[in-house]
Amino acid sequence: MFGIIKDWREQRILDNSEFTQADWMQAAERIVILDRLNVDEMKHLFELATLFLADKSITGAQGFEITNAVRQSIALQACLPILNLGLDWYAGWSSIIIYPGSYKSNSTTVDEFGIVHEGSQHRSGEAWLRGPVILSWKDAKHSGQANVTGITLSFMSLFISSI
């Protein structure tokens, strides 16, 4: 019963998507790693990305403006690791925060001797078990490019491995 409702909801989201196939193709062209996908895989990725955007909020931090191009890029990169797994792997969290560049994060750790160390680190991103996923757009926009470490792909994969 619930499967029927879920399928109906997902089909409704896909049918009413604000992005056309051409929009998704244009966004995918900017992510070189997606060139390896065949037509069926690309179509499935576009569907997953559409459902991902309906399910997750993407918010800018420090004045960063979230455009449709940013949303599509993040969704495509985030859905690549779950292409053959499904969106259920991202259940339980709902937001992505995008900083314009690396950001400073305060941290407190306790070493093996019980000494507390406090400090700050510059980060390109982080993933929490129940969210949010936090990314630097400066680094995320180059994810999936040739010879570039994919920050979005890395943090989304890290999130999956922590489940």
Residue pairs with C-beta under 8 A, 6 or more apart in sequence:
10 51
13 50
13 51
13 54
14 47
14 50
14 51
17 50
18 68
19 50
19 68
19 72
21 46
23 68
23 72
24 46
24 49
24 50
24 72
24 76
27 69
27 72
27 73
27 76
28 34
28 42
28 45
28 46
28 76
30 73
31 73
31 76
31 77
31 143
31 144
31 145
32 144
32 145
32 146
33 80
33 144
33 145
33 150
33 153
34 42
34 45
34 76
34 80
34 144
37 45
37 83
41 83
44 83
45 76
45 79
45 80
45 83
46 76
48 79
48 82
48 83
48 86
48 87
49 72
49 75
49 76
49 78
49 79
50 75
51 87
52 75
52 78
52 79
52 87
52 90
53 71
53 72
53 75
55 87
55 90
55 94
56 78
56 90
56 93
56 94
56 95
56 96
57 94
57 95
57 96
58 66
58 70
58 71
58 74
58 95
58 96
58 98
59 66
59 95
59 96
59 97
59 98
60 66
60 97
60 98
60 99
60 100
61 97
61 98
61 99
61 100
61 103
62 99
62 100
62 103
63 100
64 98
64 99
64 100
64 137
66 98
70 98
70 137
70 141
73 140
73 141
74 96
74 98
74 135
74 140
74 152
76 144
77 140
77 143
77 144
77 150
77 152
77 153
77 156
78 90
78 96
78 133
78 152
78 156
79 87
80 144
80 153
80 156
81 153
81 156
81 157
81 160
82 89
82 90
82 156
82 160
85 160
89 160
89 163
90 159
92 130
92 131
93 128
93 129
93 130
93 131
93 132
93 133
93 159
94 131
94 132
95 131
95 132
95 133
96 132
96 133
96 134
96 135
97 132
97 133
97 134
97 135
98 134
98 135
98 136
98 137
98 140
99 134
99 135
99 136
99 137
100 136
100 137
100 138
101 136
101 137
101 138
101 139
102 122
102 123
102 124
102 136
102 138
102 139
103 122
103 123
103 134
103 136
104 120
104 121
104 122
104 123
105 120
105 121
105 122
105 123
105 126
106 118
106 119
106 120
107 118
107 119
107 120
107 121
108 116
108 117
108 118
109 116
109 117
110 116
110 117
111 117
123 134
123 136
124 135
124 136
124 138
124 139
124 151
125 133
125 134
125 135
125 136
125 139
125 140
125 151
125 152
125 154
125 155
126 133
126 134
126 155
127 133
127 134
127 155
127 156
127 158
127 159
127 162
129 159
129 162
129 163
133 155
133 156
133 159
135 151
135 152
135 155
136 151
139 151
140 151
140 152
142 148
142 151
143 149
143 150
143 151
143 152
143 153
143 154
144 150
144 152
144 153
